[in-house]
Amino acid sequence: MTYIRLKDSVDARIVIRAANWVGDAIMTTPVVRAVRRQYPSAHITVLAKPWVVPVYDTNPHVDEVMVYENTGRHKMGMGTLRLARDIRKRDFHLAVLMQNAFEAALLAFLAGVPERLGYNTDARALLLNRCVKMDPALKKKHLIDYYIAILTGSGISSAGRELELYIGSADKVWADSFLHENRLGQSAPVIGINPGATGGTAKQWFPERYARLAQVFKETYGTKVVIFGGPADHSLGEEISAAAPGACINMAGKTSLSRAFALIGRCDLFVTNDSGLMHAAAALDINQVAVIGSTDYIATAPANANSIMVREPVHCSPCLKDECPIDHRCMDRITVDAVFKAGRRFLRS
């Protein structure tokens, strides 16, 4: 495919349609960096749904985040046309589509963006004039490579696979204040656990095992474990806290996503299911143990070297299901001792 030539000046305007999930959005940050390197003077906007905005709004490669108000102004129906008009008003020259749905291509087409780049999936070929053929081999690789191949398939060079996540100064101050108020990190390691996961229970290690893990960490290191998660995970955090009296601080649902990022950045160890926060820890290069069951451990593995995946290879994994239809054996066979020993390897160093 011919390289996409844009006027390399402040007049060149590029919109990158973000992925819809936090983990996927973080895995597209190498794409953002590569676009900036290819077009250093362009104005780069990321179009993102509200819950992934914190991934991009402190990124130095991004000039602006445009919010896709999917439950408000841009709600499906007339809101789709309204969003197309909002995009058209910004007079973009190039749209880079990380999100593979038909709607993403339709919006760029309706908005009149002259260069529209994305994969030829979901019957989008007629809407994209810079259409990258999906290589089946990419489905056997990491999602980072899948996203980067959208650019390299169009002649835009990669700028590496490293993930990036930037923490704002106010969130850093909040995280430091939280640790100070809770007397964490002064004489013992800061340990976080993330017991939830979007998309059902199949990806989740059992709450009672997280509770026992928290107790073992407290007994061994004399520290309380911070529980992470969104509002939907708060009751799960309460369940774990009740099962491990005095061993946890439940912050699930009590922080913004950007503050959660900042607090993860202060952890000496992060133990998590396959989730968006797992990829946040990878982007922040935090020591972590990822408990992996039903998901594809190749496509969505944590991308930092100081991560350990704890998994039990069973014949039905990865099933990619939201709920386990049998006995959840992929998680049931992962013991507290196995996870603790993996985490202790980092804390010893």
C-alpha positions in Angstrom: 0.0 0.0 0.0 1.2 3.5 -0.8 2.4 5.5 2.1 -0.1 8.1 3.2 1.3 11.5 2.5 0.0 14.4 4.5 1.1 17.9 4.6 3.6 17.8 7.5 2.6 21.0 9.2 0.4 22.3 12.0 -2.4 22.2 9.4 -2.4 18.4 9.1 -5.1 17.0 11.3 -5.4 13.3 12.3 -8.0 11.5 14.3 -7.4 8.1 15.9 -10.5 6.1 16.8 -9.7 4.5 20.1 -10.5 0.9 21.1 -13.5 0.6 23.5 -11.9 -1.2 26.4 -9.3 0.1 28.8 -6.8 -2.8 28.2 -7.2 -2.6 24.4 -6.8 1.2 24.5 -3.5 0.8 26.4 -2.3 -1.7 23.9 -2.9 0.9 21.1 -0.5 3.4 22.7 2.4 2.2 20.5 0.2 3.2 17.5 -0.3 6.7 18.9 3.4 7.0 19.3 4.1 5.8 15.8 1.6 8.2 14.3 3.2 11.1 16.2 6.7 10.0 15.0 5.5 9.8 11.4 3.7 13.1 11.5 5.6 15.1 14.1 3.9 18.5 13.4 0.3 17.2 12.9 -2.5 17.9 15.3 -3.5 14.5 16.7 -7.0 13.9 18.2 -8.1 10.7 19.8 -11.8 9.9 19.6 -12.6 7.8 22.7 -15.6 6.7 24.8 -15.6 8.3 28.3 -14.3 5.3 30.2 -11.0 5.1 28.2 -10.3 8.8 28.1 -7.8 8.6 31.1 -5.6 6.4 28.9 -5.0 9.3 26.5 -5.6 12.6 28.2 -2.1 12.9 29.6 -0.3 11.3 26.7 2.2 13.8 25.3 1.7 12.4 21.7 -2.0 13.5 21.8 -3.1 17.1 21.3 -6.7 16.6 22.1 -9.2 13.9 23.3 -12.6 14.1 21.7 -15.2 12.3 23.8 -17.6 9.9 22.1 -20.7 10.6 24.3 -22.3 7.3 23.5 -25.0 7.5 26.2 -25.7 11.2 25.5 -25.2 13.5 22.6 -23.8 10.7 20.4 -26.2 7.9 21.4 -26.9 5.4 18.6 -29.4 6.6 16.0 -29.5 10.3 15.4 -26.5 10.6 17.7 -24.4 8.8 15.2 -25.2 11.4 12.6 -24.5 14.1 15.2 -21.1 12.6 15.9 -20.3 12.4 12.2 -21.1 16.2 12.0 -18.9 16.9 15.0 -16.0 15.0 13.4 -16.6 16.8 10.1 -16.3 20.2 11.7 -12.8 19.4 12.8 -11.7 19.0 9.2 -9.5 15.9 9.7 -7.2 14.7 6.9 -6.6 11.2 8.2 -8.6 8.8 10.3 -6.8 5.8 11.9 -9.3 3.2 13.1 -8.2 1.1 16.0 -11.8 0.1 16.6 -12.8 -2.5 14.0 -16.6 -2.2 14.1 -18.5 -1.2 10.9 -19.7 1.9 12.8 -16.1 3.2 13.1 -15.6 3.2 9.4 -19.1 4.6 8.7 -18.5 7.6 11.0 -15.2 8.4 9.2 -16.9 8.1 5.8 -19.9 10.2 6.8 -17.6 12.8 8.3 -15.8 13.2 5.0 -12.3 12.4 6.3 -10.4 12.0 3.0 -7.9 9.3 4.2 -9.6 6.5 6.2 -7.3 3.7 7.4 -8.3 0.4 9.0 -8.7 -3.3 8.6 -10.9 -4.7 5.9 -13.1 -6.5 8.5 -16.9 -6.3 9.1 -17.7 -5.4 5.5 -15.9 -2.1 5.8 -13.9 -2.2 2.5 -16.2 0.2 0.7 -15.9 2.7 3.4 -12.1 2.7 3.7 -9.9 4.0 1.0 -6.8 2.9 3.0 -7.9 -0.7 3.6 -5.4 -3.1 5.2 -6.0 -6.7 4.6 -6.3 -8.8 7.7 -3.4 -11.3 7.9 -4.7 -14.5 9.6 -1.3 -14.9 11.2 -2.0 -11.8 13.4 -4.7 -13.8 15.2 -1.9 -15.9 16.7 0.1 -12.9 17.9 -0.2 -10.4 20.6 -2.9 -7.7 20.3 -0.1 -5.1 20.3 1.2 -6.5 17.0 -2.4 -6.7 15.7 -2.8 -2.9 16.2 0.6 -2.0 14.9 0.0 -3.9 11.7 -2.7 -1.5 10.8 0.0 1.2 10.4 2.7 -1.0 8.9 0.2 -2.3 6.4 -0.2 1.2 5.2 3.5 2.1 5.0 3.7 3.8 8.3 6.7 2.6 10.3 6.4 1.1 13.8 7.8 3.0 16.7 8.2 -0.1 18.9 5.9 -2.2 21.0 6.4 -0.6 24.4 3.2 0.5 26.1 2.9 4.0 27.5 0.7 5.4 30.3 1.3 8.8 31.7 0.2 9.9 35.2 -0.9 13.5 35.9 0.7 15.4 38.7 -2.5 15.8 40.7 -3.1 12.0 40.6 0.5 11.4 41.7 0.0 13.7 44.7 -3.2 11.9 45.6 -1.5 8.5 45.4 1.3 9.6 47.7 -1.2 11.1 50.1 -3.2 7.9 50.2 -0.1 5.8 51.0 0.9 8.2 53.7 -2.5 8.3 55.3 -2.7 4.6 55.3 0.9 4.1 56.4 1.7 2.0 53.4 5.1 1.7 51.8 7.1 3.1 54.7 8.6 -0.2 56.0 6.9 -2.8 53.9 6.0 -3.3 50.2 3.0 -1.8 48.6 0.9 -4.6 47.3 -2.3 -4.3 45.2 -4.8 -7.0 44.0 -7.3 -6.7 41.3 -9.9 -9.5 41.8 -12.4 -8.4 39.2 -12.5 -8.5 35.4 -14.9 -7.2 32.8 -17.0 -9.7 30.9 -18.1 -12.3 33.4 -16.6 -14.6 36.0 -14.6 -16.9 33.8 -11.6 -14.6 34.0 -11.8 -14.3 37.7 -9.7 -16.2 40.3 -11.8 -17.0 43.3 -12.5 -14.4 46.0 -11.7 -16.7 48.8 -8.2 -17.3 47.3 -7.6 -13.6 46.9 -8.6 -13.3 50.6 -6.2 -16.0 51.7 -3.5 -14.4 49.5 -4.0 -11.1 51.3 -3.7 -12.8 54.6 -0.5 -14.5 53.6 1.0 -11.2 52.4 0.0 -9.5 55.7 1.5 -12.3 57.8 4.7 -12.3 55.7 5.3 -8.6 55.1 3.2 -6.9 57.8 1.3 -4.8 55.2 -2.3 -4.4 54.2 -3.2 -5.2 50.6 -5.0 -2.6 48.5 -8.0 -3.9 46.5 -8.5 -2.3 43.1 -11.5 -2.3 40.8 -14.4 -0.3 39.4 -17.8 0.4 41.0 -19.0 -3.0 40.0 -16.2 -4.6 41.9 -16.9 -2.9 45.2 -19.0 -5.6 46.7 -16.4 -8.2 45.6 -13.8 -6.1 47.5 -16.0 -6.1 50.6 -16.4 -9.9 50.4 -12.6 -10.3 50.2 -12.0 -7.8 53.0 -14.5 -9.6 55.3 -12.8 -12.9 54.6 -9.4 -11.5 55.5 -10.0 -9.2 58.5 -7.5 -6.5 58.9 -5.5 -7.5 55.8 -7.1 -5.3 53.1 -8.1 -1.7 52.1 -10.9 -1.9 49.7 -10.5 0.9 47.1 -12.6 -0.8 44.4 -15.1 1.8 43.1 -13.6 4.5 45.3 -11.2 6.0 42.8 -11.3 7.4 39.3 -9.5 5.4 36.7 -6.7 8.0 36.5 -6.2 7.7 40.3 -6.2 3.9 40.1 -3.4 4.2 37.5 -1.4 6.5 39.8 -1.8 4.1 42.8 -0.8 1.1 40.6 2.3 3.1 39.7 3.2 3.1 43.4 2.8 -0.6 43.9 5.8 -2.9 44.5 3.7 -5.8 43.4 0.3 -6.1 41.6 -1.7 -9.3 41.5 -4.5 -9.3 38.9 -6.8 -11.3 36.7 -6.6 -10.6 32.9 -8.0 -7.1 32.8 -7.5 -3.5 31.8 -5.6 -2.8 35.0 -3.2 -5.7 34.2 -2.3 -3.8 31.0 -2.0 -0.6 33.0 0.5 -2.2 35.3 2.4 -3.5 32.3 2.5 0.0 30.8 3.8 1.4 34.1 6.4 -1.4 34.3 5.1 -2.6 37.7 6.0 -6.0 39.0 3.0 -8.1 38.6 1.5 -11.6 38.8 -1.3 -12.2 36.3 -3.7 -15.1 37.1 -4.8 -16.4 33.7 -7.6 -18.8 33.0 -10.1 -18.6 30.1 -8.4 -15.9 28.1 -5.8 -16.2 25.3 -2.5 -15.9 27.2 -0.6 -15.1 23.9 -2.9 -12.3 22.6 -3.4 -10.5 25.9 -0.3 -11.3 27.9 1.0 -8.5 30.1 3.7 -6.9 27.9 6.3 -5.9 30.5 9.3 -8.2 31.3 8.7 -8.1 35.0 5.4 -10.0 34.8 4.7 -13.6 35.7 1.7 -15.4 34.3 0.3 -18.1 36.6 -1.8 -20.5 34.6 -2.7 -24.2 34.5 -2.9 -25.5 30.9 -6.2 -27.4 30.6 -7.6 -28.8 27.4 -10.6 -26.3 27.3 -8.5 -23.2 27.8 -8.5 -20.6 26.3 -12.2 -20.9 25.8 -12.8 -17.1 25.7 -16.2 -17.6 27.4 -17.7 -15.1 29.9 -18.9 -17.9 32.2 -17.4 -21.3 32.7 -19.9 -24.0 31.6 -18.2 -26.7 33.6 -16.1 -26.6 36.7 -13.8 -23.6 36.2 -10.8 -25.9 36.3 -8.4 -23.4 34.7 -8.8 -21.3 37.8 -9.5 -24.0 40.3 -6.1 -25.6 39.8 -4.2 -22.3 40.5 -3.3 -22.4 44.2 -2.7 -19.6 46.6 0.8 -20.9 47.2 1.6 -20.8 43.5 0.5 -17.1 43.3 2.3 -16.2 46.5 5.5 -17.8 45.4 5.4 -15.9 42.1 4.9 -12.6 43.9 7.6 -13.3 46.4 10.1 -13.6 43.6 9.7 -9.8 43.0 9.5 -8.8 46.6 12.7 -10.6 47.5 14.6 -8.5 44.9 
